[in-house]
């Protein structure tokens, strides 16, 4: 009995990138890989926005019970805050997609070193390497 090897996937079912030996960092193949991840992520967020709009339109019936009405309003408030965070994230994804066209994507804004394929797959919009990000977080906590 043969067992199928389960392949892990990222956003939108995209398989993790497997760099070839000696491959140049942030070459066209890698940029296309991250473009696919970013577009899939953006598409997923946009679908959530559409679902929220339809849900809010469907649920706006006049509820006679004040408790039910208050519960629905609180639910809508939470959904709208979530969508606002996602709206900001979509803006960051768009900025990152634009940055993919240049030579800066994948390099730390602070120190200039490679951010790394695995870190970018975990957070495709990352602009700092892990060390600089940790330093930033330490500075934020101390302020």
C-alpha positions as CSV (number, residue, x, y, z in Angstrom):
1,X,0.0,0.0,0.0
2,X,1.6,3.3,-1.1
3,X,1.2,6.3,1.1
4,X,0.9,9.7,-0.5
5,X,3.4,12.3,0.7
6,X,1.4,15.3,1.9
7,X,2.7,18.5,0.4
8,X,2.5,21.6,2.6
9,X,1.0,24.7,0.9
10,X,1.0,28.4,1.4
11,X,-1.6,31.1,0.5
12,X,-3.9,29.9,-2.2
13,X,-2.5,26.4,-2.3
14,X,0.9,27.5,-3.5
15,X,3.7,25.1,-2.6
16,X,6.7,26.5,-0.8
17,X,9.6,27.6,-3.1
18,X,12.4,25.1,-3.5
19,X,15.6,27.0,-4.4
20,X,18.0,25.3,-6.7
21,X,21.6,25.0,-5.8
22,X,23.5,28.1,-6.7
23,X,20.4,30.0,-7.6
24,X,20.6,33.8,-7.4
25,X,18.5,35.3,-4.6
26,X,15.3,37.1,-5.7
27,X,15.5,36.0,-9.3
28,X,12.5,36.2,-11.7
29,X,11.2,32.7,-10.6
30,X,11.3,33.7,-7.0
31,X,9.6,37.0,-7.7
32,X,6.9,35.3,-9.7
33,X,6.4,32.9,-6.7
34,X,5.9,35.7,-4.3
35,X,3.7,37.6,-6.7
36,X,1.5,34.5,-6.8
37,X,1.4,34.3,-3.0
38,X,0.5,38.0,-2.7
39,X,-2.2,37.9,-5.4
40,X,-3.8,34.8,-3.8
41,X,-3.7,36.5,-0.4
42,X,-5.2,39.7,-1.7
43,X,-7.9,37.7,-3.5
44,X,-8.7,35.8,-0.3
45,X,-9.1,39.1,1.6
46,X,-11.3,40.6,-1.1
47,X,-13.6,37.6,-0.9
48,X,-13.9,38.2,2.8
49,X,-14.9,41.8,2.1
50,X,-17.6,40.7,-0.3
51,X,-18.9,38.1,2.2
52,X,-19.1,40.7,4.9
53,X,-21.0,43.1,2.7
54,X,-23.5,40.4,1.7
55,X,-23.8,39.2,5.3
56,X,-24.5,42.7,6.6
57,X,-27.1,43.3,3.8
58,X,-28.8,40.0,4.6
59,X,-28.9,40.6,8.4
60,X,-30.2,44.1,8.5
61,X,-33.7,43.1,9.2
62,X,-35.5,45.0,12.0
63,X,-35.1,43.0,15.1
64,X,-37.8,43.8,17.6
65,X,-35.8,42.5,20.6
66,X,-33.3,45.1,21.8
67,X,-30.9,42.3,23.0
68,X,-30.9,40.7,19.5
69,X,-30.4,44.1,17.9
70,X,-27.5,44.9,20.3
71,X,-25.9,41.6,19.6
72,X,-26.1,42.1,15.9
73,X,-24.7,45.6,16.1
74,X,-21.8,44.3,18.2
75,X,-21.2,41.6,15.6
76,X,-21.2,44.1,12.8
77,X,-18.8,46.3,14.7
78,X,-16.3,43.5,15.2
79,X,-16.6,42.5,11.5
80,X,-16.0,46.1,10.4
81,X,-12.9,46.5,12.6
82,X,-11.6,43.2,11.1
83,X,-12.3,44.4,7.6
84,X,-10.6,47.7,8.3
85,X,-7.4,45.9,9.4
86,X,-7.7,43.7,6.2
87,X,-8.2,46.9,4.1
88,X,-4.9,48.2,5.5
89,X,-3.3,44.8,4.8
90,X,-4.6,44.9,1.2
91,X,-2.9,48.3,0.8
92,X,0.4,46.8,2.2
93,X,0.0,43.9,-0.3
94,X,-0.5,46.3,-3.2
95,X,2.6,48.3,-2.1
96,X,4.6,45.0,-1.9
97,X,3.4,44.0,-5.3
98,X,4.6,47.3,-6.7
99,X,7.9,46.8,-4.9
100,X,8.4,43.4,-6.6
101,X,8.9,45.3,-9.8
102,X,12.1,46.8,-8.5
103,X,15.2,45.4,-6.9
104,X,14.3,46.1,-3.3
105,X,11.9,43.2,-2.6
106,X,13.4,40.6,-0.3
107,X,16.1,42.8,1.2
108,X,15.9,44.4,4.6
109,X,15.0,48.1,4.5
110,X,17.2,48.7,7.6
111,X,20.5,46.8,7.0
112,X,20.1,45.6,3.4
113,X,20.7,41.9,3.9
114,X,18.5,39.2,2.4
115,X,15.3,38.7,4.3
116,X,15.1,35.0,3.2
117,X,12.7,32.9,1.3
118,X,11.2,31.2,4.3
119,X,10.5,34.4,6.2
120,X,9.0,35.9,3.1
121,X,6.8,32.9,2.7
122,X,5.6,33.3,6.3
123,X,5.1,37.1,5.9
124,X,5.3,38.1,2.2
125,X,5.0,41.8,3.1
126,X,8.0,41.7,5.4
127,X,10.4,44.6,4.9
128,X,12.9,43.8,7.7
129,X,15.1,40.8,8.3
130,X,14.4,38.9,11.5
131,X,17.2,40.5,13.5
132,X,16.1,44.1,12.6
133,X,12.5,43.2,13.3
134,X,13.4,41.9,16.7
135,X,15.4,45.1,17.4
136,X,12.4,47.2,16.3
137,X,10.1,45.3,18.7
138,X,12.5,45.6,21.6
139,X,12.7,49.4,21.0
140,X,8.9,49.6,20.8
141,X,8.5,47.8,24.1
142,X,11.0,50.0,25.9
143,X,9.3,53.2,24.8
